[in-house]
């Protein structure tokens, strides 16, 4: 049975922390592949502006093109409306029945997990891998939260043994909009893309008018084609 990790997110922009987490999951849990899957319209961000999917996909491809075992997937951005993890996993399990899926999340997401759409379905269909061992919630440590969710949903949840980088995409967007250099936080090719397409800066509106042609960004990134 193939072992596939899924790294979902808006990737607005994708940064070195995302790559480090994907690499750790790939190595620590002997995954065959890690699919980087930019979200379409994430429900938890529906009231916030999200950069055009074409740009986010282009940056994701550029970020992973030299990483062994990493694949780009447009599974969620091709779907209309809100994209829910439970629905995505249901569809993926139908298309790939001989696959064990590992859904990779940050520790902060694990403390919000019960507010997600149908968390019981997520843990029925996938194993959760959690990054950020130093993170703790208001009332529980990460270890306690893992134990609590395992018991409540009878699912498999395991930690990734690395500490998350102190970086967030929202913070990087703010820095870039203020003219700051964020090249140390993102892959070089991603930084070049941000600069050349004026993302997050004064003329960022240009990027939101791009067409789907940017889904065809010329990179050597391995790309998956799914039925949606």
Secondary structure, 3 states (H helix, E strand, C coil): CEEEEEEEECCCCCCHHHHHHHHHHHHHCCCCEEEEEECCEEHHHCCCCCCCHHHHHHHHHHHHCCCCCEEEECCCCCCCCEECHHHHHHHHHHHCCCEEEEEEEEHHHHCCHHHCCCHHHHHHHEEEEEECCCCECCCCEHHHHHHHHHHHHCCCEEEECCCCCCCCHHHHHHHHHCCCCCCCCCCHHHHHHHHHCCCCCCCHHHHHHCCHHHHHCCCCCEEECCCC
